[in-house]
Amino acid sequence: MTPENQLPPGLRAQLDSSSYMGVPTFGLRPHLSEPEQLDAWRPDVAIIGAPWDDNTTNRPGARFGPRALRANAYDPGSYHLDLEIEIFDHLDVVDYGDAIVSPGLWEPSKTAIHQRVSEVTTRDIIPVIIGGDHSITWPAALAVGAHHGHGRIGMIHFDAHADTADIVRGNLASHGTPMRRLIESGAITGKHFIQVGLRGYWPPPDVQAWMRAQGMRHHTMQEIWERGIQSVMDDVITEALDGTDGIYISIDIDVLDPGFAPGTGTPEPGGLTPADLLRAVRRIAMDTNVVALDITEVCPPYDHADLTTNNAHRLIWETLAGLAHRRRQTDAAANPPDPSTDAPTN
């Protein structure tokens, strides 16, 4: 069955312009709004906004993250220099709009995010979710886990903070609790959680004891400083592939040093550089079966010169490049060249 993925010329012209004019979609990709359009189009990846930040504990404003990544990020082109690949020759990506949340009301907002992600993942389309604060990972990963099977996917979680508190200031749904909620749900087991970039002064010992009891694994910034990012990522990928069928990547932009990502709600000095994080995420997409990605805690009101927005945008771009590279390899293996076509003729 041939996908119905042709755009009318007027809309194509809008999307072939630049991020500061035309329709504000992520990466100037086609915009779809209905599940039936997903069925007809049959994309590989769908971008979803989750503009919720009512569970943040410090600086609000991440609700504006999805719009910023669509409208304010510099459009870089789509040919990847390192991989020598035109991304969208091998990967069909659409923008599936936003989960329509209800400010101040977590339960209907949680349901809206879960439903929007479910509409994508149940069609075997990879969801890329743009937050929003990190609490959006709870409903998003619940939807992904329900489709792929509870306990069958792993999570590689890049963050300055573990987000494993039981309750934060009376809030079970705080952006400091989503990973605990996921483990409690069974959608992703503790032994399939690998956290990268933790640093600073939280969580306290009782929360860390709970993390150890769940079998969670983490690689702190101290370890990365001592061993180097490439050696650490060797271990991260080996651990992530242990007993899982797919990988959910969850990135809190505060894993970057705030000198590179000032626009975030809870900045923590001493983090990763963009050069390291971009290549780490690309490698995960190339070497594992990525089934979902989210980028959270981009807070445009505190950004400077769109530094945070552009770094977050490129993390998605690098993931797409890695997925396209993996798809190119898969297609090449499935369709090897016919030796007879290379035989000399007399």
C-alpha positions, 0 to 999 in steps of 0.5 A: 500500500503506497503512503498518501504523503503528497502536499498541495503546492501552496503548503509545500511552498510554506514549508520550503521557506524558513522557520521564521516564516510560513507554518511553524512546524518542527524542522519545516516538516508537514503538519498532520492533526488527525490519526487518520492522516497518520494512517494515510501518510505512514511516517516513520517519526512524528513530532509531538508537543507537550506544552505543560510546565505546572509541575515545575518547582523553580523557574516556569516557562517550559510550556513555551518549549514546543513553540520555540523549537518550531519557530525560533530554532535556526533551520540548518538544512538536513544533510548530515556532514559526518554521516554523509546522509540526507536525513529525509531521503531515508526517514519520513518525519511529520509534525503531529501538533500538540497534546492540548493540555489544561493549565492547572489540571494535571489529570486531564493534561496527563490523559491528553499527552498519553492519548497523543503519544498513543496515537503515534506509537500504536501505529509503530511510528516513533514519537518525539515529544517536546516538553514541557517540564519533565513530568510529561515523560510519565504519561508519554513513556506509559503510552510507549511502554503499553504498546511495546510491552511493560518491562520490554523497553529501557530508558537512557535518561540524560539529566542533572537530576535523578527525578526519582523522588516519591513526592515533592512538596506534596506533589506526586506528579512533580517534575522531580518524580516521573522516573519513580512513577514509571518504575512503580507502574512497571512500564519500565523496570528499575534495572532498565533505567540508565541515567547519565550526567547526574550531579549536584546536591540532590537527591538525598540518601533515602532516595538514592537507597530506593534507586539502588533497591530498584537496580537503577544504574547511573553514570555521574558527571564525576565519572564522565570527567574521569573516564571520558564520554566515549568510554562511559557511552560504551557502558551505557549502550551495553547496559541499555541493550541488556534484556530490552527490545527498544530504547526510550531516550529522555533528555532534560536539557539541564544535563548540559552545562547552563553556560550552553543551556541557560534557558531551563528551570533548574540550572546545575553548573558542571554539565555536559558540553553540546559536542559530547551530548549531540554525539552521544545521542546520535550514537544511541540512535545508530546502535540501538532500537530507539522507540521514543525520544523526549526533550524536556525543560527548555524554558525560553523566557530564560534563554539567551540568543536561543542557545538552549533552543538550538541545542535542544533542536540539534539533539532531535536532529542528531537522533533523526540522523542516527535513525536515518543512518540505521534505516539506510544500513537496514535497507542496504542489507535487505537489498544487496546489489546484484553481482550480475549487474557488475559483470563485464560485458563482451 
